[in-house]
Every structure is written in C-alpha cells, then in structure tokens.
Amino acid sequence: MSIDESALSGLRSTLEADDYRMAVSESGSSIEVTITAGPDACEECLVPKPLMRNILHAALGVPEDDITLVYPADAS
C-alpha cells in the first residue's frame, strides 16, 4: 500500500486553516493518522473521529478498520 499524498493535500489544507497538522504513516496494511493541535487550534472545528475516519477512507481507499486515528486529546 502506498499513501496518496495528493489525496490528502486538501484535507491537510483544511486542517491547517484551523491550526492542526496531520501526519500519516503506514505499517503493512494499516494506516496511522496523527492529528496534532497548534496553539491557536479551534477545538470545535475538529470533526468527530468516526467522520474523520470516513473522510480518510474516501481519500486513501483503505477500509476504515485499517485506519488508526490519534487526536490531540488522546495524547493527554
């Protein structure tokens, strides 16, 4: 599996507008997506995980169950 960076560019731009960053890595058939918040991040602007996982599924073409999603609150 290869991550299609062009499919993620629009999503990255949207997140960056609200001061979030997205890192994507792959391990075998799994994808890990980590979203981190900057100091000016809009907490209400980050969609719930199920919706984000669905967006990532559409962009990457991988099953939602193969996407591990880490949000800023998960690191606390």
C-alpha positions as CSV (number, residue, x, y, z in Angstrom):
1,M,0.0,0.0,0.0
2,S,1.2,3.5,-0.8
3,I,-0.1,6.7,0.7
4,D,-1.5,9.0,-1.9
5,E,-0.2,12.4,-0.7
6,S,-2.2,14.3,-3.3
7,A,-5.4,12.8,-2.0
8,L,-4.6,14.2,1.4
9,S,-3.5,17.6,0.4
10,G,-7.0,19.2,0.5
11,L,-7.6,17.7,3.9
12,R,-4.3,18.9,5.2
13,S,-5.1,22.4,4.0
14,T,-8.5,22.4,5.7
15,L,-6.9,21.2,9.0
16,E,-4.1,23.7,8.8
17,A,-6.6,26.6,8.4
18,D,-7.7,25.6,12.0
19,D,-4.1,25.2,13.2
20,Y,-4.0,21.4,13.1
21,R,-1.3,19.2,11.5
22,M,-1.7,15.7,10.1
23,A,1.0,13.0,10.0
24,V,0.3,9.8,8.1
25,S,2.3,6.6,8.2
26,E,1.7,3.1,7.1
27,S,2.6,-0.3,8.6
28,G,1.7,-3.2,6.5
29,S,-2.0,-2.9,5.6
30,S,-2.6,-0.4,8.4
31,I,-2.5,3.4,8.2
32,E,-1.9,5.6,11.3
33,V,-3.1,9.2,11.1
34,T,-2.0,11.5,13.9
35,I,-3.5,14.9,14.2
36,T,-1.8,17.5,16.4
37,A,-3.1,20.9,17.5
38,G,-1.2,24.1,17.3
39,P,-1.6,26.9,19.9
40,D,-4.4,28.5,18.0
41,A,-6.3,25.3,17.2
42,C,-10.1,25.6,17.1
43,E,-11.3,22.7,19.3
44,E,-14.8,22.8,17.9
45,C,-13.5,22.6,14.4
46,L,-12.2,19.1,14.5
47,V,-14.8,16.6,13.4
48,P,-15.6,13.5,15.5
49,K,-13.4,10.5,14.9
50,P,-15.9,8.4,13.0
51,L,-16.5,11.2,10.5
52,M,-12.7,11.8,10.1
53,R,-12.1,8.1,9.6
54,N,-14.8,8.1,6.9
55,I,-13.1,11.1,5.2
56,L,-9.7,9.3,5.3
57,H,-11.2,6.1,4.0
58,A,-12.6,8.0,1.0
59,A,-9.3,9.8,0.4
60,L,-7.0,6.8,0.8
61,G,-9.2,4.0,-0.4
62,V,-8.5,1.8,2.6
63,P,-11.0,0.2,4.9
64,E,-11.9,2.4,7.9
65,D,-11.0,-0.5,10.2
66,D,-7.4,-0.3,8.9
67,I,-7.1,3.4,9.9
68,T,-5.8,4.1,13.4
69,L,-6.7,7.7,14.2
70,V,-4.9,9.7,17.0
71,Y,-6.4,13.0,18.1
72,P,-4.8,15.7,20.2
73,A,-6.9,14.7,23.3
74,D,-5.6,11.1,23.0
75,A,-2.1,12.3,23.9
76,S,-3.2,13.8,27.2
